[in-house]
């Protein structure tokens, strides 16, 4: 759609007071990058280019992109798909609603229609200024719209117009995220824990695996491993043997010389760190900020969220195991981040669960799960998909479970069952999120490119074709013909079903 780029260029000219050369909308292909810029791919069906030092995050709930500069500049791109046609009044109302949700608390003017299918809004206050453009178009398969927003410190918008214009100009629909497709092309082999044969997992063939089961405590066996790509640029991790067991501070410990922040030994060669319990969500961010940053500095956080869906499944299992007067509960969370030097940024992901055992007089807690991935910018989704694959393939060895004695055996059975529940919860949430994002991406792409998806009901084969007719037919040679009425073009043709 060439019209989109023309509208973006109009934004640069009218709102940013800077002239830009016209060119076609790059929905396909990869234009040359300006010197020092980075191509941000694997962004749920879209792709953009960013200046040196700028960072990109994807909102996990609605899919909009947040682009942050190194001097308080901010840009946002929010592609949306709407069923049915879009009137001018509905488009202006939608633009205002999206702006209010995207930039709450900022005094934006009401969007006004600029040209056919475009509206603009402005924001100016003591500390910052901004411009927004809302573009929309209607096709046979629905209406597509994109909100572009640029803000900068007061008086600095015109100076940065070239950067904003280039970012918006580079926006491309790329279709569905290719992370799953790339993962599907890899071969996986079974890796067996070399320490105690406690578990197995499927890992990419040719990748290096180090680690195994580590026992830092009788009640805290840790599956610690690092998986590295042949090029050594992608790392998948589980656990950290440097993380101790924790005991919560209380009056008795404090009175006997063990305040919060000290080490306490209950005997049996055990050392516990005295510290208040924190949630898995908080621990995931803390671990990235304090531990990951040692090897990959200049951390910038992206999406972070609690994983109550996983906690509910696990805690239901814990409730079936009597623990006397103590209460056992899990708390999980995840975060995405970027880190590293400006010319070598990396995308990371970390999932953490903290397990809390609380009684009337004391409390113990530990880091039950710590899964992470890290890869060069643009490959973060691929690395995260691989991490999910590996974690979901992990299986406890039945013979190892049978060999455990007394408390260790009970702990092992709980660990095995909770891992299966966590795997199911992670799998279901991930597949549901991917399905939702893939469907949204498919509809956006079809609306932008004026294509539709049709399915042969006999063979199940799916085709993406140009949207130009009301009905479509296919013959045995997979030749597709469109008609305006429901009339077969020949005896060898069968009707195709259009996907919504």
C-alpha positions in Angstrom: 0.0 0.0 0.0 1.9 3.0 -1.3 -0.6 5.4 0.3 0.7 4.7 3.8 4.2 6.0 3.1 2.8 9.1 1.4 0.8 9.8 4.5 3.8 9.2 6.7 5.8 11.6 4.6 3.0 14.1 4.9 3.3 13.8 8.7 7.0 14.5 8.4 6.4 17.5 6.2 3.3 19.0 7.9 3.9 18.1 11.5 7.6 18.0 11.8 8.4 20.8 9.2 10.8 18.7 7.3 10.7 17.6 3.7 11.2 13.9 2.8 11.6 12.3 -0.5 8.6 10.2 -1.6 8.9 6.4 -2.2 6.8 3.3 -2.2 5.5 1.7 1.0 8.0 -1.1 1.7 5.6 -3.9 2.7 8.0 -6.4 1.2 11.8 -6.4 0.8 14.4 -4.9 3.0 15.5 -1.4 2.2 19.1 -0.5 3.1 19.6 0.6 6.7 21.0 4.1 7.5 24.5 3.8 9.0 24.4 2.6 12.6 20.7 1.8 12.5 19.3 -1.6 13.6 16.5 -3.6 12.0 14.1 -4.8 14.7 12.5 -8.0 13.4 10.4 -10.7 15.1 7.9 -8.1 16.5 4.7 -10.1 16.1 4.3 -9.6 12.4 5.8 -6.2 11.9 9.3 -4.8 11.4 10.9 -1.4 11.9 14.4 0.2 11.8 15.7 2.2 14.8 18.6 4.7 15.3 21.6 3.8 17.4 20.8 3.5 21.1 17.0 3.3 20.6 15.0 0.5 22.1 11.8 -1.3 21.1 9.3 -3.1 23.3 6.1 -4.9 22.3 3.1 -4.6 24.6 2.0 -8.2 25.3 -1.7 -7.2 25.7 -2.5 -5.2 22.6 0.7 -5.6 20.4 1.6 -1.9 20.0 5.3 -1.0 19.7 7.0 1.4 22.1 10.2 2.9 20.7 12.4 4.9 23.1 15.3 7.2 22.2 18.4 8.1 24.1 17.3 11.6 24.9 13.7 11.1 26.2 12.3 10.8 22.7 9.4 8.4 22.4 7.6 6.9 19.4 4.8 4.4 19.3 3.2 2.4 16.4 -0.1 0.7 17.0 -1.6 -1.4 14.2 -5.2 -2.4 14.7 -7.8 -4.4 12.7 -11.5 -3.6 12.8 -14.3 -5.8 11.5 -16.4 -4.1 8.9 -16.1 -0.6 7.4 -14.8 2.5 9.1 -16.6 5.8 8.8 -14.8 9.1 9.3 -16.6 9.7 12.6 -15.8 6.3 13.9 -12.2 6.6 12.8 -11.8 9.9 14.7 -13.4 8.5 17.8 -11.1 5.4 17.6 -8.0 7.6 17.1 -8.9 9.6 20.2 -9.6 6.5 22.3 -6.3 4.8 21.3 -4.3 8.0 22.0 -5.9 8.3 25.5 -5.1 4.7 26.2 -1.6 4.9 24.8 -0.7 8.3 26.4 -2.8 8.7 29.6 -2.4 12.0 31.3 -1.2 13.9 28.3 -3.3 16.7 26.9 -3.7 15.7 23.2 -6.0 17.7 20.9 -9.0 16.0 19.5 -8.0 14.2 16.2 -9.1 16.0 13.1 -9.4 14.7 9.6 -6.5 15.8 7.4 -6.9 13.9 4.2 -8.9 10.9 3.1 -8.2 8.1 5.5 -5.9 10.2 7.8 -6.3 12.2 11.0 -3.8 14.2 13.1 -3.6 15.3 16.7 -1.1 17.5 18.6 0.2 17.8 22.1 2.2 20.7 23.6 3.0 21.3 27.3 5.7 22.9 29.3 8.1 19.8 29.1 7.2 18.0 25.9 5.5 18.2 22.6 4.1 15.5 20.3 2.4 14.7 17.0 0.1 11.8 16.1 -1.2 10.5 12.8 -4.0 7.9 12.5 -4.3 6.2 9.1 -7.1 3.8 8.1 -8.3 2.0 5.0 -11.2 -0.3 4.3 -11.0 -3.5 2.2 -13.3 -6.4 1.5 -11.9 -8.2 4.6 -12.3 -5.4 7.1 -10.6 -2.1 8.0 -6.9 -1.7 8.9 -5.6 1.2 10.9 -2.3 2.4 12.3 -1.6 5.0 15.0 1.8 6.7 14.8 2.9 8.8 17.8 6.0 10.9 18.2 6.9 12.9 21.4 10.1 14.7 22.4 11.2 17.3 25.0 9.7 20.7 24.4 11.3 22.4 21.4 13.0 19.2 20.2 10.4 17.7 18.0 11.5 19.4 14.8 15.1 18.6 15.4 14.3 14.9 15.6 11.8 14.9 12.7 14.2 13.0 10.4 14.6 10.2 12.9 10.9 9.8 13.6 10.1 10.0 9.9 12.7 7.3 9.1 11.3 5.0 11.8 7.8 5.4 10.6 8.8 5.0 7.0 10.5 1.7 7.8 7.4 0.2 9.3 6.6 -3.0 7.4 4.0 -5.8 7.7 6.0 -9.0 7.6 3.2 -11.5 8.4 3.4 -14.0 11.2 6.4 -14.2 13.5 8.9 -16.7 11.9 10.2 -17.9 15.3 8.0 -21.0 15.3 8.9 -21.8 11.7 12.6 -21.4 12.4 12.3 -23.7 15.5 10.4 -26.3 13.4 13.3 -26.6 11.0 15.7 -27.7 13.8 16.3 -31.3 14.7 16.1 -32.2 18.4 17.9 -34.9 20.3 17.4 -36.3 23.8 19.9 -35.1 26.4 20.2 -37.0 29.7 21.2 -35.5 33.0 24.8 -36.7 33.4 25.0 -36.3 37.2 22.1 -38.4 38.5 20.1 -39.3 35.4 17.4 -37.4 37.1 15.8 -35.9 34.0 15.9 -35.8 30.2 15.1 -33.0 27.8 15.0 -32.4 24.0 17.7 -30.0 22.8 18.7 -28.7 19.3 21.1 -31.1 17.6 24.6 -29.7 17.4 24.1 -27.2 20.3 26.3 -27.4 23.4 24.7 -28.5 26.7 26.4 -28.1 30.1 25.1 -28.8 33.6 22.8 -31.3 35.3 21.2 -31.9 38.7 23.0 -29.9 41.4 22.2 -30.6 45.1 22.7 -27.5 47.3 20.2 -28.9 49.8 18.3 -32.1 50.4 15.1 -30.2 49.8 16.4 -28.0 46.9 17.8 -30.1 44.1 18.4 -27.8 41.1 18.3 -28.6 37.4 21.0 -26.2 36.2 22.0 -26.1 32.6 23.2 -23.8 29.8 22.5 -24.5 26.2 24.6 -22.6 23.6 24.1 -22.3 19.8 27.0 -23.4 17.5 27.7 -19.7 16.8 27.7 -19.1 20.6 25.4 -16.1 20.2 22.2 -17.7 21.6 22.0 -19.0 25.2 19.2 -20.8 27.0 19.6 -21.3 30.8 18.0 -23.0 33.8 18.8 -22.3 37.4 21.8 -20.7 39.1 23.8 -22.7 41.7 24.8 -19.5 43.4 21.2 -18.9 44.6 20.9 -20.1 48.2 17.9 -21.2 50.3 16.3 -18.3 52.2 14.9 -18.0 55.7 12.7 -15.1 56.6 13.8 -12.8 59.4 12.1 -13.1 62.8 12.6 -12.0 66.4 14.5 -15.2 67.4 17.1 -14.9 64.6 17.5 -11.2 65.2 18.0 -11.7 68.9 20.7 -14.4 68.3 22.7 -12.3 66.0 21.2 -13.2 62.6 19.5 -10.1 61.3 18.2 -9.7 57.7 21.2 -9.8 55.3 23.2 -12.3 57.3 23.9 -16.1 56.8 22.4 -18.6 59.2 23.2 -22.3 59.5 20.6 -24.7 61.0 23.3 -27.5 60.8 23.8 -30.4 58.5 26.2 -28.3 56.4 23.3 -26.1 55.3 23.6 -22.3 54.9 20.5 -20.1 54.6 20.4 -16.4 53.7 18.2 -14.3 56.0 15.9 -12.3 53.7 12.2 -11.4 53.4 10.2 -13.3 50.8 9.8 -11.7 47.4 7.5 -12.7 44.5 8.7 -14.5 41.4 7.7 -11.4 39.5 10.0 -9.1 41.6 12.8 -11.8 41.6 12.8 -12.0 37.8 13.5 -8.2 37.5 15.9 -8.2 40.4 17.9 -11.1 38.9 18.2 -9.4 35.5 19.2 -6.1 37.1 21.8 -7.5 39.5 23.0 -10.7 38.0 22.4 -10.7 34.2 23.7 -7.1 34.0 27.2 -8.2 35.1 27.8 -9.9 31.7 25.3 -7.8 29.7 25.2 -4.2 31.1 22.9 -1.3 30.3 19.7 -3.2 30.9 16.4 -1.8 29.6 13.3 -3.6 30.7 10.4 -4.5 28.3 7.2 -6.3 29.2 7.0 -7.7 32.7 4.1 -9.5 34.3 3.0 -11.8 37.0 2.0 -15.4 36.0 -0.9 -16.1 38.3 -2.2 -18.6 35.7 0.8 -20.9 36.5 0.6 -20.2 40.3 -3.0 -21.4 40.5 -2.3 -24.7 38.8 0.8 -25.4 41.0 -0.8 -24.2 44.3 -3.8 -26.5 43.7 -1.3 -29.4 43.7 0.5 -28.2 46.8 -2.8 -28.1 48.6 -3.1 -31.9 48.2 0.1 -32.5 50.1 -0.2 -32.1 53.9 2.5 -30.0 55.4 1.3 -29.8 59.0 0.9 -26.3 60.2 2.9 -24.9 57.3 1.5 -23.4 54.1 3.2 -23.9 50.8 2.7 -21.5 47.8 4.3 -20.6 44.5 4.7 -17.1 43.0 5.7 -16.7 39.4 6.6 -13.9 37.0 8.4 -13.1 33.8 10.2 -10.2 32.2 11.8 -9.3 28.8 14.7 -7.0 28.5 17.5 -5.8 26.2 21.1 -5.3 27.2 24.7 -4.8 25.9 26.6 -2.3 24.0 24.9 0.0 21.5 26.3 -1.9 18.5 25.7 -5.3 20.0 22.4 -5.2 21.8 20.8 -8.4 22.9 17.2 -9.4 23.6 16.5 -11.4 26.8 13.7 -13.2 28.6 13.5 -14.5 32.2 10.9 -16.6 34.0 11.2 -17.0 37.8 9.1 -18.8 40.5 9.7 -18.4 44.2 8.4 -21.1 46.5 7.3 -20.0 50.0 6.9 -22.4 53.0 5.4 -20.4 55.9 4.6 -21.6 59.4 3.4 -19.8 62.6 7.0 -19.2 63.8 9.2 -19.1 60.7 9.3 -19.0 56.9 11.6 -20.6 54.3 11.7 -19.8 50.6 13.6 -20.8 47.5 13.8 -20.0 43.8 12.0 -23.0 42.4 12.3 -22.1 38.7 14.6 -19.8 36.8 14.5 -20.1 33.0 16.1 -17.6 30.6 17.0 -16.9 27.0 19.3 -14.4 25.4 20.1 -13.7 21.8 21.2 -10.9 19.4 18.6 -8.2 18.8 16.0 -9.5 16.4 16.4 -13.1 17.4 14.8 -12.8 20.9 11.5 -14.4 19.8 13.4 -17.4 18.3 15.4 -17.9 21.4 12.3 -17.7 23.6 10.5 -20.2 21.4 13.5 -22.6 21.7 13.5 -22.2 25.5 9.8 -23.1 25.7 10.5 -26.2 23.5 13.3 -27.4 25.8 11.5 -26.7 29.1 8.3 -28.3 27.9 10.2 -31.4 26.8 11.8 -32.0 30.2 10.8 -35.2 31.9 11.8 -36.6 35.4 13.3 -40.1 35.3 10.9 -42.6 37.0 13.8 -44.6 38.3 15.4 -41.6 39.8 12.2 -40.6 41.6 11.9 -44.2 42.9 15.4 -44.1 44.4 14.7 -41.1 46.5 14.1 -41.7 50.2 11.8 -40.2 52.8 11.6 -36.4 52.5 13.6 -36.4 49.4 11.2 -38.9 47.7 8.2 -36.8 48.7 9.9 -33.6 47.5 10.8 -35.4 44.2 7.2 -36.5 43.6 5.9 -32.9 44.2 8.6 -31.5 41.9 7.7 -33.9 39.2 4.0 -33.3 39.4 4.3 -29.5 39.7 6.7 -29.4 36.7 4.1 -31.2 34.6 1.4 -28.7 35.7 3.7 -25.8 35.1 4.5 -27.1 31.6 0.9 -27.5 30.8 0.1 -24.0 32.0 3.0 -22.4 30.2 2.2 -24.4 27.0 -1.5 -23.4 27.1 -0.8 -19.7 27.8 2.0 -19.6 25.2 -0.1 -21.3 22.5 -3.1 -19.1 23.2 -1.0 -16.0 23.1 0.7 -17.1 19.8 -2.7 -18.0 18.3 -4.1 -14.6 19.2 -1.1 -12.7 17.9 -0.9 -14.8 14.7 -4.6 -14.3 13.9 -4.3 -10.6 14.5 -1.1 -10.4 12.4 -2.8 -12.4 9.6 -5.8 -10.0 9.5 -3.6 -6.9 9.6 -1.5 -8.3 6.8 -4.5 -9.2 4.6 -6.1 -5.7 5.1 -2.8 -3.9 4.4 -1.9 -6.0 1.3 -5.5 -6.5 0.1 -5.3 -10.3 0.2 -7.5 -13.0 1.6 -6.9 -16.6 2.9 -9.0 -19.3 1.3 -9.1 -23.1 2.0 -9.7 -26.1 -0.2 -12.3 -28.0 1.8 -11.4 -31.3 0.1 -7.6 -31.3 0.6 -7.3 -28.7 3.5 -4.8 -26.7 1.5 -4.7 -23.0 2.3 -4.0 -20.3 -0.3 -3.3 -16.5 0.1 -4.6 -14.7 -2.9 -5.4 -11.2 -4.1 -8.8 -9.9 -2.9 -10.6 -9.1 -6.2 -13.7 -11.3 -6.4 -16.7 -12.4 -4.4 -16.1 -16.2 -4.9 -13.1 -18.3 -5.6 -12.7 -21.8 -7.2 -9.8 -24.3 -7.6 -9.3 -27.2 -10.0 -7.1 -30.3 -9.7 -4.0 -28.4 -10.9 -4.5 -25.8 -8.1 -5.5 -23.1 -10.6 -7.6 -20.5 -8.8 -10.3 -18.5 -10.5 -12.5 -15.7 -9.0 -16.1 -15.0 -9.9 -18.5 -12.2 -8.9 -21.5 -14.7 -8.6 -21.6 -18.2 -7.2 -21.2 -19.8 -10.6 -18.5 -22.5 -11.2 -16.1 -21.5 -14.0 -15.9 -25.2 -15.2 -16.8 -28.8 -14.3 -13.3 -29.4 -12.8 -13.6 -26.6 -10.3 -14.7 -26.8 -6.7 -15.5 -23.8 -4.4 -12.9 -22.5 -1.9 -13.9 -21.4 1.6 -12.8 -17.9 2.7 -11.3 -17.6 6.2 -12.7 -14.7 8.2 
